[in-house]
Amino acid sequence: MELKKFWEEREKLNEKILREGNLYTKRFFALDNDVYKDGAIPRKYKEMMGLVASIVLRCDGCIMYHIVKCVEMGITKEEFYELLNIAMVVGGSITIPHIRKAVKYFEEARQLQL
């Protein structure tokens, strides 16, 4: 499965980057992790915002990542399709190919429960 392979490779490469990277790299990775923790905005909604941004920016790797996290956070099918509407309105028709991929990854993530 495409998503499972992505997740395994991501973890392997992140370990290498954090092991060999410098202080700035480690700080950025830590910041990226920390901003998605529960706060005034629950983590689930932050992951949903990350997914919308990823679709608008057309980053397939980011889309995959945030879909896995959204599924872990218990996103419903209805919430998922509603956030796709937001991404499409913000990003325009150029996001449609990435929305198709998002649907594919969402269905796969729900089956795998990574």
JOQUIVEN-V851168 format. One line per field, one symbol per residue. phi: phi as a letter, one per 20 degrees, with the letter a starting at -180 (. if undefined). Layout:
phi=???
This chain:
phi=.ffffgffffffffgffffdfegffffffffgfffefgbfdfggfffffffgffffemdffffggffgfffgengefffgffffffgfffenffeggffgfgfgfffffffflg
